[in-house]
């Protein structure tokens, strides 16, 4: 996350994708089959981070993060 920004700021941005992105993307993995595994190797320096799932929900097309599939965490 960019300095002083939070998951709440990122979720607000994601509703319209207008304005300045309050975070820097680091990559991710595509959707995978049930029961499969995927790994993403990153070198995290101390700071605030967010994990978000962008896979669309099969019922309404909304990305999973809009339904709570996101996590804010800190590396000390």
N, C-alpha and C positions, 0 to 999 in steps of 0.2 A: 504494500500500500504506500501511496505517497504520504509524505509527512503530514500529520494531523488528520488524515482521512481514515474512515472506518468502513466496515462492511455495510453499514447503513447508507453511507455516501455512494458506495459502489452499486448497491441495489437500486437506489434512486436514479443513478445514471442509466442503469440497464433498462429502466422502464421506457426510455425514449431514445437512448444513445445520442443525445444532443449535449453539446458542451464538451468540456475537457475531461477525458478519462481520469478518474482519481486514483489510478493504479497503473502499474507497468506489468504487462503480460509476460509470463515466463514459459508458456507452452502447455501442453496437455496431451491427452490421448483421446482417440475416437471412441465411439460407443463400442462395447464388446458384448459378446454373447453371454447369457446367464451362466454363471459358474466359472467363467474364464477369468484370467488375471491380466493386468497391465501394469507396467512400471514406468515411472518417469524419474530419471536421475537428475537432480539439481543440486547445486552448491549454494546453500542458503547462508547469507551473512546475517548478523544480528539485525532484527527489525520486525515489523508487523506484516503478516501475510494473510491471504484468504484463499481457500479452496472453493471452487464453484463447479457445479455440474451444468453444462449447457445442453445436454441431451434433451430433446423435446419430449414432453409427456404424450403418450399415445392417445389419451382421451381429449386433450384440449390444445395440444401443440405448444404449450408454454414450456420454457426450459425448466428443468428440475429445480434450479436455484430459486425460482419464483415461488416454489412450494416448500422452501426451507432447506434444500440440499446445498448448504454452504457452511463453511466453518472458518472463523477468524482465529489466528493463533500467532504467538510471538516467539521469536528465536532470541535468546539472551546471549 
